[in-house]
Amino acid sequence: MARRGDVSTDFDREGLERFDNLLRARRAVEAVDTADFDRARGRIADCRSRLRARDALHLAVCMRLSATLCTADDTLARTADKVGVTVQRAG
């Protein structure tokens, strides 16, 4: 996010440190399946969501797994809240 100018470098570094701590605490890698792509496409098609493709896909996987979504992105966090996905804020 600092590379886009959205936040300061210090804020970005702090967010990355918090994210690294989360990864050390519990790391899971999940496969993306066809249904996830279909669900993500539906979110992208709804222009009101303003989600980018990768964010919509992350959200779809969290929905399928009933997983907590860790993000510093306000748009993604708001959309996740709307669909009942638990959000943990990074940064």
C-alpha beads as a LAMMPS data file, in Angstrom:
LAMMPS data file: protein, C-alpha beads

91 atoms
90 bonds

1 atom types
1 bond types

-500.0 500.0 xlo xhi
-500.0 500.0 ylo yhi
-500.0 500.0 zlo zhi

Masses

1 110.0

Atoms # bond

1 1 1 0.000 0.000 0.000
2 1 1 2.926 2.333 0.591
3 1 1 4.015 1.669 -2.978
4 1 1 0.670 3.093 -4.175
5 1 1 0.972 6.075 -1.836
6 1 1 -2.103 5.061 0.195
7 1 1 -0.211 4.921 3.504
8 1 1 3.149 5.944 4.926
9 1 1 6.114 3.590 4.764
10 1 1 6.147 3.276 8.582
11 1 1 2.446 2.379 8.660
12 1 1 3.006 -0.154 5.883
13 1 1 5.990 -1.695 7.704
14 1 1 3.950 -2.012 10.922
15 1 1 1.130 -3.692 9.006
16 1 1 3.552 -6.153 7.421
17 1 1 5.037 -6.993 10.822
18 1 1 1.562 -7.692 12.214
19 1 1 0.755 -9.818 9.170
20 1 1 4.014 -11.779 9.605
21 1 1 3.074 -12.437 13.237
22 1 1 -0.286 -13.783 12.083
23 1 1 1.401 -16.102 9.612
24 1 1 3.746 -17.440 12.255
25 1 1 0.799 -18.095 14.549
26 1 1 -1.263 -20.071 12.049
27 1 1 -0.352 -20.715 8.469
28 1 1 -2.695 -22.482 6.102
29 1 1 -2.590 -22.804 2.359
30 1 1 -5.862 -23.735 0.728
31 1 1 -6.592 -24.691 -2.850
32 1 1 -8.902 -22.480 -4.885
33 1 1 -11.706 -24.387 -6.563
34 1 1 -14.056 -23.638 -9.452
35 1 1 -16.884 -22.575 -7.151
36 1 1 -14.576 -19.939 -5.634
37 1 1 -13.973 -18.423 -9.071
38 1 1 -17.712 -18.440 -9.777
39 1 1 -18.503 -16.737 -6.469
40 1 1 -15.712 -14.184 -7.025
41 1 1 -17.039 -13.409 -10.494
42 1 1 -20.417 -12.613 -8.991
43 1 1 -18.798 -10.131 -6.602
44 1 1 -16.840 -8.496 -9.430
45 1 1 -19.945 -8.270 -11.625
46 1 1 -21.652 -6.319 -8.837
47 1 1 -19.924 -3.002 -9.492
48 1 1 -21.185 -1.645 -6.170
49 1 1 -18.756 -3.948 -4.347
50 1 1 -15.765 -2.168 -5.963
51 1 1 -13.671 -5.298 -5.351
52 1 1 -10.603 -6.146 -7.391
53 1 1 -10.482 -9.670 -8.813
54 1 1 -7.895 -11.007 -6.368
55 1 1 -9.781 -9.549 -3.396
56 1 1 -13.028 -11.108 -4.586
57 1 1 -11.268 -14.463 -4.891
58 1 1 -9.783 -14.217 -1.389
59 1 1 -13.224 -13.371 -0.056
60 1 1 -14.806 -16.315 -1.881
61 1 1 -12.299 -18.752 -0.368
62 1 1 -12.924 -17.350 3.120
63 1 1 -16.663 -17.719 2.588
64 1 1 -16.286 -21.373 1.590
65 1 1 -13.970 -22.200 4.485
66 1 1 -15.712 -20.015 7.078
67 1 1 -12.257 -18.524 7.576
68 1 1 -11.246 -15.193 9.054
69 1 1 -10.054 -12.673 6.484
70 1 1 -7.009 -10.599 7.426
71 1 1 -6.820 -7.347 5.475
72 1 1 -5.859 -3.693 5.666
73 1 1 -8.146 -2.875 2.726
74 1 1 -11.276 -0.941 3.748
75 1 1 -13.287 -1.934 0.666
76 1 1 -12.561 -5.623 1.152
77 1 1 -13.272 -5.429 4.900
78 1 1 -16.645 -3.715 4.351
79 1 1 -17.685 -6.273 1.749
80 1 1 -16.574 -9.156 3.977
81 1 1 -18.635 -7.744 6.846
82 1 1 -21.684 -7.534 4.572
83 1 1 -21.456 -11.219 3.635
84 1 1 -20.763 -12.421 7.171
85 1 1 -17.038 -13.139 6.902
86 1 1 -15.095 -12.378 10.082
87 1 1 -12.427 -9.730 9.469
88 1 1 -9.178 -9.184 11.303
89 1 1 -7.678 -5.805 10.475
90 1 1 -3.983 -5.666 9.622
91 1 1 -2.220 -2.380 10.008

Bonds

1 1 1 2
2 1 2 3
3 1 3 4
4 1 4 5
5 1 5 6
6 1 6 7
7 1 7 8
8 1 8 9
9 1 9 10
10 1 10 11
11 1 11 12
12 1 12 13
13 1 13 14
14 1 14 15
15 1 15 16
16 1 16 17
17 1 17 18
18 1 18 19
19 1 19 20
20 1 20 21
21 1 21 22
22 1 22 23
23 1 23 24
24 1 24 25
25 1 25 26
26 1 26 27
27 1 27 28
28 1 28 29
29 1 29 30
30 1 30 31
31 1 31 32
32 1 32 33
33 1 33 34
34 1 34 35
35 1 35 36
36 1 36 37
37 1 37 38
38 1 38 39
39 1 39 40
40 1 40 41
41 1 41 42
42 1 42 43
43 1 43 44
44 1 44 45
45 1 45 46
46 1 46 47
47 1 47 48
48 1 48 49
49 1 49 50
50 1 50 51
51 1 51 52
52 1 52 53
53 1 53 54
54 1 54 55
55 1 55 56
56 1 56 57
57 1 57 58
58 1 58 59
59 1 59 60
60 1 60 61
61 1 61 62
62 1 62 63
63 1 63 64
64 1 64 65
65 1 65 66
66 1 66 67
67 1 67 68
68 1 68 69
69 1 69 70
70 1 70 71
71 1 71 72
72 1 72 73
73 1 73 74
74 1 74 75
75 1 75 76
76 1 76 77
77 1 77 78
78 1 78 79
79 1 79 80
80 1 80 81
81 1 81 82
82 1 82 83
83 1 83 84
84 1 84 85
85 1 85 86
86 1 86 87
87 1 87 88
88 1 88 89
89 1 89 90
90 1 90 91
